[in-house]
Amino acid sequence: MMKSHHFWKIAFYIYVGIISAISISAYLKIIPNEIKQFPHYDTILHFLLMGFSAFLGHLAFNKRKVKINLTTLKFSLPLTPIVISIFILIEECLQIFSPNRSFDLVDLAADFFGIILFTWLAEITKINNENTSKN
């Protein structure tokens, strides 16, 4: 039987492939025109797609966190959502150089709000840890 952790990893990597295909389609301007009839579709999709990538990634890597130790402040941040945020920031900035894409702070904000919400949802999602699910 597949362990929960492996399921989330496989789902995450498949989803990264889907997101990559959507991104390439946008750069090549081959996204179906029918979707444009929905108001604010782009912002909504940024929120949902990037948020769900953070959800899957956070679960795929067992909610791994990075400890930050400043002189007066100590806290942990979720690793995979941070990595996803960095990639999103780079990709959004690269859109400046594309004739078919445009940099948009609203899209970037939707990405980050989606990542925050879906990371929180992943945090409250119970998963079977490989260390505790041995039979």
C-alpha positions in Angstrom: 0.0 0.0 0.0 1.3 3.5 -0.9 2.2 5.6 2.1 0.5 9.0 2.4 3.7 10.8 2.0 4.4 9.2 -1.4 0.9 10.0 -2.6 1.4 13.7 -1.9 4.8 13.7 -3.6 3.5 12.1 -6.7 0.5 14.5 -6.8 2.8 17.5 -6.3 5.1 16.5 -9.2 2.2 15.9 -11.5 0.7 19.2 -10.5 4.0 21.0 -11.2 3.9 19.5 -14.7 0.4 20.8 -15.2 1.3 24.3 -13.9 4.3 24.3 -16.2 2.1 23.4 -19.2 -0.3 26.2 -18.3 2.6 28.7 -18.0 4.1 27.7 -21.3 0.7 27.9 -22.9 0.3 31.5 -21.6 3.7 32.5 -23.0 2.8 30.9 -26.4 -0.7 32.6 -26.2 -2.5 29.3 -26.7 -4.9 29.5 -23.7 -8.5 29.1 -25.0 -10.3 32.4 -25.5 -13.5 31.1 -23.9 -11.9 31.4 -20.4 -11.7 35.2 -21.0 -15.5 35.5 -20.7 -15.2 35.0 -16.9 -14.5 38.3 -15.0 -11.2 38.3 -13.2 -10.4 34.8 -14.3 -6.7 35.5 -14.3 -6.5 36.7 -10.7 -8.8 33.9 -9.5 -6.7 31.3 -11.3 -3.4 32.7 -9.8 -4.9 32.5 -6.3 -6.2 28.9 -6.8 -3.4 27.4 -8.9 -0.5 28.8 -6.9 -2.3 28.2 -3.6 -2.9 24.5 -4.5 0.7 24.1 -5.5 1.7 25.3 -2.0 -0.8 22.9 -0.4 0.4 19.9 -2.3 4.1 20.9 -1.9 3.8 21.4 1.8 2.2 18.0 2.3 4.6 16.3 -0.2 7.6 17.4 1.9 6.0 16.5 5.3 5.4 20.2 6.2 9.1 20.8 6.4 10.0 24.2 7.9 13.1 26.4 8.0 14.0 27.8 11.4 14.9 31.5 11.5 17.0 32.6 14.4 17.5 36.3 14.6 19.0 37.9 17.7 15.6 38.8 19.3 13.2 36.8 17.1 12.9 33.1 16.5 10.3 31.4 14.2 9.8 28.8 11.5 8.6 29.2 8.0 7.3 26.5 5.7 10.0 25.5 3.2 8.1 24.5 0.1 5.7 27.5 0.0 8.8 29.7 0.3 10.5 28.0 -2.6 7.3 28.3 -4.6 7.0 32.0 -3.8 10.5 32.6 -5.0 9.8 30.8 -8.3 6.5 32.8 -8.7 8.2 36.1 -8.1 10.9 35.3 -10.7 8.4 34.1 -13.2 6.1 37.1 -12.8 9.2 39.4 -13.2 10.2 37.5 -16.4 6.8 38.4 -17.9 8.1 42.0 -18.3 10.3 40.7 -21.2 7.5 38.7 -22.9 5.3 40.3 -25.6 2.5 37.9 -24.7 2.6 38.4 -21.0 2.5 41.3 -18.6 3.8 41.9 -15.1 0.8 42.4 -12.7 1.1 43.2 -9.0 -2.5 42.0 -8.5 -1.6 38.6 -9.9 1.4 38.5 -7.6 -0.7 39.4 -4.6 -3.3 36.7 -5.6 -0.4 34.2 -5.8 0.9 35.1 -2.3 -2.6 35.2 -0.7 -3.3 31.8 -2.2 0.0 30.4 -1.0 -0.8 31.7 2.6 -4.3 30.3 2.7 -3.5 27.0 1.2 -0.4 26.5 3.3 -2.5 27.1 6.4 -5.0 24.5 5.0 -2.1 22.1 4.5 -0.9 22.8 8.1 -4.3 21.7 9.5 -4.5 18.7 7.2 -3.7 15.5 9.0 -1.3 13.2 7.2 0.1 9.8 8.1 3.8 10.4 8.7 6.0 7.6 7.4 7.7 7.3 10.8 4.4 6.7 12.6 2.6 4.5 10.0 4.9 1.5 10.1 3.0 -1.8 10.4 
